Amino acid sequence: MNILDKIIVDKKREVILKKSIIPVSQLEASVFFGKKTISLSDNLRNSTSGIIAEHKRRSPSKAEINYSFTVEEVTKGYENAGACGISVLTDGKYFGGSLDDLLLARATVNIPLLRKEFIVDEYQILEAKAHGADLILLIAAVLTREEIKTLSEFAKSLGLEVLLEVHNQEELEKSIMPTLDMIGVNNRNLKTFEVSLDFSKQLAAQIPDDFVKVSESGISSIEAINELKPFGYKGFLIGENFMKTNNAGKAATEFIKQL
Ligand SMILES: O=P(O)(O)OC[C@@H](O)[C@@H](O)c1c[nH]c2ccccc12
């Protein structure tokens, strides 16, 4: 079994357990159900930098990136740096994140927040809304077209935007539908961890213009962004490059200043 399959098996068990402990009615009682969300796609369309900065403590490909920051200092730093939005990893087992991280981020910043999670069930979208997210991620590699449709429609019904992540042409072709706002090409193969900007470059032309194009992972230089922009990319998701420093906010500030 590859790592992605393992994560999904664990995630499905986790969702079953959580559903039995926290009922939907409790999630729906959250103050965030009465609040409007902020649009990341609008921010990206109107930005010259397009940076979506990620809060990421560790990953399956890197045992430890950084455990010494608080969520507040990282997210405040990203907001002050001029990021268009922030991605918050909420998976615990593989990424060391939590829904509390999302809640703390929401209490700290006023820019769009992505719940970065392996979403397999509508329940997780309710959790995202209940903890202050503005958008969710759907990963084409682990969902059928029917699932992408149901989950994205559900997200939209709650006012959340949808970023759909693909890694190859087949995933892209099966996924295109009007309930998506942004399409992200992951430069990292989640099954093998191979990273190359070529994945973004190769798929760009096949992404219809109605979706904001986002390039995700393995971006660590201004040159990389300048290479990707001519392919139509408006958003750039960066985690490790900021989180591995001793001041993520400062690293993001210095990066964005050059764009
Ligand atoms: O740290 P990086 O290489 O800058 O990557 C950030 C982000 O793209 C990556 O964390 C990511 C992209 N898609 C995902 C899906 C699940 C978990 C994590 C991810």
The ligand as an SDF file (V2000), in Angstrom:
LIG
                    3D

 19 20  0  0  0  0  0  0  0  0999 V2000
    5.9550   22.2320    1.8010 O   0  0  0  0  0  0  0  0  0  0  0  0
    5.7940   22.4390    0.3260 P   0  0  0  0  0  0  0  0  0  0  0  0
    6.6480   21.5630   -0.5090 O   0  0  0  0  0  0  0  0  0  0  0  0
    5.9410   23.9050   -0.0270 O   0  0  0  0  0  0  0  0  0  0  0  0
    4.2670   22.0410   -0.0310 O   0  0  0  0  0  0  0  0  0  0  0  0
    3.1470   22.7340    0.5020 C   0  0  0  0  0  0  0  0  0  0  0  0
    1.8560   22.0290    0.0780 C   0  0  0  0  0  0  0  0  0  0  0  0
    1.7120   22.1470   -1.2970 O   0  0  0  0  0  0  0  0  0  0  0  0
    1.8460   20.5590    0.5050 C   0  0  0  0  0  0  0  0  0  0  0  0
    1.9270   20.5330    1.9050 O   0  0  0  0  0  0  0  0  0  0  0  0
    0.6160   19.7760    0.0360 C   0  0  0  0  0  0  0  0  0  0  0  0
    0.0510   19.8540   -1.1950 C   0  0  0  0  0  0  0  0  0  0  0  0
   -1.0320   19.0500   -1.2850 N   0  0  0  0  0  0  0  0  0  0  0  0
   -1.1930   18.4080   -0.1260 C   0  0  0  0  0  0  0  0  0  0  0  0
   -2.1690   17.5050    0.2700 C   0  0  0  0  0  0  0  0  0  0  0  0
   -2.1220   17.0420    1.5630 C   0  0  0  0  0  0  0  0  0  0  0  0
   -1.1090   17.4390    2.4460 C   0  0  0  0  0  0  0  0  0  0  0  0
   -0.1260   18.3380    2.0600 C   0  0  0  0  0  0  0  0  0  0  0  0
   -0.1690   18.8500    0.7760 C   0  0  0  0  0  0  0  0  0  0  0  0
  1  2  2  0
  2  3  1  0
  2  4  1  0
  2  5  1  0
  5  6  1  0
  6  7  1  0
  7  8  1  0
  7  9  1  0
  9 10  1  0
  9 11  1  0
 11 12  2  0
 11 19  1  0
 12 13  1  0
 13 14  1  0
 14 15  1  0
 14 19  2  0
 15 16  2  0
 16 17  1  0
 17 18  2  0
 18 19  1  0
M  END
$$$$
